[in-house]
């Protein structure tokens, strides 16, 4: 834990260290990708932690004052807005995908 905090402080303080680490990581990823043989292998993964919960606990609290009397209500409201926006976006994706998948009337005649 202390080493990760120290590394984070170093990367925060030094732009050169951050850029160096970023490019070394990019080159390493490219090298590993080029070394791989064969096609894509999909492994079955076990169910992990629920990612939306992690998002809510990590991101949303910064928008609610710690001393607000209605903290829970505000968190629930923000969570509801997030879920509604996500639903609308995914419905939009689905409608778009369905519209480009559906054959046109010209294609149905042949």
C-alpha positions in Angstrom: 0.0 0.0 0.0 2.7 2.4 0.9 4.7 1.7 -2.3 1.6 2.5 -4.4 1.1 5.8 -2.6 4.8 6.6 -3.1 4.6 5.7 -6.8 1.5 7.8 -7.1 3.2 10.8 -5.4 6.2 10.4 -7.7 4.1 10.3 -10.9 2.1 13.3 -9.7 5.2 15.3 -9.0 7.2 14.4 -12.1 5.7 14.7 -15.6 8.8 13.0 -17.1 8.3 9.9 -14.8 4.7 9.7 -15.8 5.3 10.0 -19.5 8.2 7.4 -19.3 6.0 5.0 -17.4 3.1 5.5 -19.9 5.3 4.9 -23.0 7.0 1.9 -21.4 3.6 0.4 -20.6 2.4 1.1 -24.2 5.5 -0.5 -25.7 5.2 -3.5 -23.4 1.5 -4.0 -24.4 2.4 -3.7 -28.1 5.3 -6.2 -27.7 3.0 -8.7 -25.9 0.3 -8.3 -28.6 2.8 -8.9 -31.4 4.1 -12.1 -29.6 0.7 -13.7 -29.3 -0.1 -16.5 -31.7 -3.4 -17.6 -33.0 -6.9 -16.2 -32.7 -8.7 -14.6 -29.8 -9.2 -17.0 -26.9 -12.2 -16.2 -24.7 -12.0 -17.6 -21.2 -15.0 -18.1 -19.0 -14.6 -15.7 -16.0 -16.2 -16.0 -12.6 -18.6 -13.4 -11.6 -16.7 -10.5 -9.9 -17.7 -7.6 -7.9 -20.6 -5.6 -9.2 -19.0 -2.7 -11.1 -22.0 -0.3 -10.8 -21.7 -0.5 -7.1 -18.0 0.4 -7.2 -18.9 3.4 -9.5 -21.5 4.6 -7.1 -19.2 4.4 -4.1 -16.2 5.9 -5.8 -17.7 8.6 -8.0 -21.1 9.9 -6.8 -20.2 10.8 -3.2 -18.1 13.7 -4.3 -21.4 15.4 -5.5 -23.0 15.1 -2.1 -21.9 17.2 0.9 -20.7 15.2 3.8 -22.7 17.3 6.3 -25.9 17.3 4.2 -28.9 16.1 6.3 -30.4 14.2 3.3 -27.2 12.4 2.1 -29.0 9.1 1.4 -31.8 10.8 -0.6 -29.3 12.7 -2.7 -27.3 9.6 -3.4 -30.4 7.7 -4.4 -31.5 10.6 -6.6 -28.1 10.7 -8.3 -28.1 7.0 -8.7 -31.5 7.1 -10.3 -30.5 9.8 -12.7 -27.4 7.8 -13.7 -29.5 4.6 -14.2 -32.1 6.5 -16.3 -29.4 8.1 -18.5 -27.8 4.7 -18.9 -31.1 3.2 -19.9 -31.8 5.9 -22.5 -28.4 5.5 -24.0 -28.7 1.7 -24.3 -32.2 2.0 -25.8 -30.7 4.4 -28.3 -27.9 1.9 -29.1 -30.5 -0.9 -29.5 -32.7 1.2 -31.8 -29.7 2.2 -33.9 -28.5 -1.3 -34.2 -32.0 -2.5 -35.2 -32.3 0.2 -37.8 -29.1 -0.7 -39.6 -29.7 -4.5 -39.3 -33.2 -4.4 -40.7 -33.2 -5.0 -44.5 -34.6 -2.3 -46.6 -37.8 -2.8 -48.6 -35.7 -3.0 -51.8 -33.7 -6.0 -50.4 -36.8 -7.9 -49.4 -38.1 -8.1 -53.0 -35.1 -10.0 -54.3 
